[in-house]
Amino acid sequence: MKLLQILEQTVPGLGYELVDVEITPAKIVRVFIDKEGGVTVEDCADVSNHLSRVLVVEEIDYNRLEISSPGLERPLKKLNDYIRFNGRLAKIKTHELINNQKVFEGRIVGVEGEIISLELTDKQIFKVAFDDINRGRLIFEPKKK
């Protein structure tokens, strides 16, 4: 897809991570960006202004462009996300049933090759291949004082 290629080339060059892209049937393009320390409103405005010009030049047909941070419970889309957020709480949903369930919550405790290890609430270690994960996201943990 041409739009995704454009975003994958442009957003990192602006100093941001491209976390996700959604395109609605109404041609609304939602781009989720992140950076170390978090994303500000000004960051979103800067990326929006830049991408608006790029998409016109590249003749991409869309009705509205929305730029946003992925939020506190950001999606885990790439294998590197699981490596980056090692030690954080996550919720994953698998494609197929594993031990009679598809949804698992726990702390990411390691990534070996393409195998992700979660320490579940009962302290068991659950290992799952990255390709077996349908969706993953962080779980918000308030900072302890």
C-alpha positions in Angstrom: 0.0 0.0 0.0 1.4 3.3 -1.0 0.2 5.3 2.0 1.8 2.9 4.5 5.1 3.1 2.6 5.0 6.9 2.7 4.3 7.0 6.4 7.0 4.4 7.2 9.5 6.5 5.3 8.4 10.0 6.5 7.4 9.7 10.2 10.8 8.3 11.5 12.6 11.0 9.5 10.6 13.5 11.6 12.0 11.9 14.8 8.9 9.8 15.7 8.0 6.2 15.8 5.1 5.1 13.6 3.0 3.0 16.0 -0.1 2.3 14.0 -2.2 3.5 11.1 -6.0 3.2 10.7 -7.9 4.0 7.5 -11.7 4.2 7.8 -14.2 3.7 5.0 -14.9 7.4 5.2 -11.2 8.0 4.2 -10.1 9.2 7.6 -6.4 8.5 8.1 -5.4 8.1 11.7 -1.7 8.0 12.4 -0.4 7.0 15.8 3.1 8.3 16.7 5.3 8.0 19.7 8.7 9.2 20.9 10.8 8.8 24.0 9.2 10.9 26.8 5.8 10.9 25.1 4.0 12.9 22.4 2.7 16.5 22.9 0.0 18.4 21.1 2.7 20.4 19.3 4.3 17.1 18.1 1.0 16.0 16.6 0.5 19.4 14.9 4.0 19.4 13.4 3.5 15.8 12.0 0.0 16.7 10.7 1.3 19.8 8.9 4.2 17.9 7.4 2.2 14.8 6.4 -0.6 17.0 4.9 1.9 18.4 2.4 3.5 15.1 1.7 0.1 13.4 1.0 -0.9 16.2 -1.4 2.4 15.8 -3.3 2.0 12.0 -3.4 -1.6 12.4 -4.5 -3.1 10.3 -1.7 -6.9 10.6 -1.6 -8.2 11.1 2.0 -10.9 13.2 3.7 -9.2 13.9 7.0 -5.9 13.3 8.7 -5.7 12.7 12.4 -2.4 12.4 14.3 -2.4 11.0 17.9 -0.3 9.4 20.5 -1.0 5.7 21.0 -2.1 6.4 24.6 -1.2 4.9 27.9 -2.3 1.4 26.8 -0.5 1.5 23.5 -0.7 -1.4 21.1 2.2 -3.8 20.7 2.4 -4.2 17.0 6.0 -5.3 16.4 8.3 -7.9 18.0 10.5 -5.0 19.0 7.6 -3.5 21.0 7.7 -6.5 23.3 11.5 -6.1 23.7 11.2 -2.4 24.3 8.5 -2.8 27.0 10.1 -5.7 28.8 9.0 -5.6 32.4 5.6 -3.9 31.7 2.2 -5.4 32.1 0.5 -6.4 28.8 -2.7 -8.0 27.6 -2.5 -10.2 24.5 -5.1 -12.1 22.5 -4.0 -15.1 20.5 -5.4 -16.2 17.1 -6.2 -19.7 18.5 -7.2 -21.1 21.9 -4.2 -22.0 24.1 -5.1 -23.9 27.3 -8.8 -23.1 26.5 -8.3 -19.4 26.4 -7.3 -16.6 24.0 -6.7 -13.7 26.3 -3.7 -13.5 28.6 -2.5 -10.8 31.0 0.8 -10.6 32.6 4.2 -8.9 32.8 6.5 -9.2 29.8 9.5 -11.0 31.2 11.5 -11.8 28.1 11.8 -12.3 24.4 13.9 -15.0 22.9 13.9 -15.1 19.1 10.2 -14.7 18.3 9.0 -16.2 21.6 7.5 -13.8 24.1 7.3 -14.8 27.8 4.7 -13.4 30.1 4.5 -13.9 33.8 0.8 -14.3 34.5 -0.9 -13.2 37.8 -0.5 -16.7 39.2 3.3 -16.5 38.6 3.2 -19.1 35.8 5.3 -18.2 32.8 3.3 -18.3 29.5 5.3 -18.5 26.3 3.8 -17.6 23.0 5.2 -17.1 19.5 4.9 -13.6 18.1 3.0 -14.9 15.0 0.4 -16.5 17.3 -0.6 -13.1 18.7 -3.6 -11.5 17.2 -3.5 -8.3 19.3 -1.3 -7.0 22.1 -1.4 -3.9 24.2 0.2 -2.5 27.3 -1.9 -2.2 30.5 -1.7 1.1 32.3 0.0 1.0 35.7 -0.2 4.1 37.9 3.2 5.2 39.2 3.8 4.2 42.8 4.7 7.0 45.2 
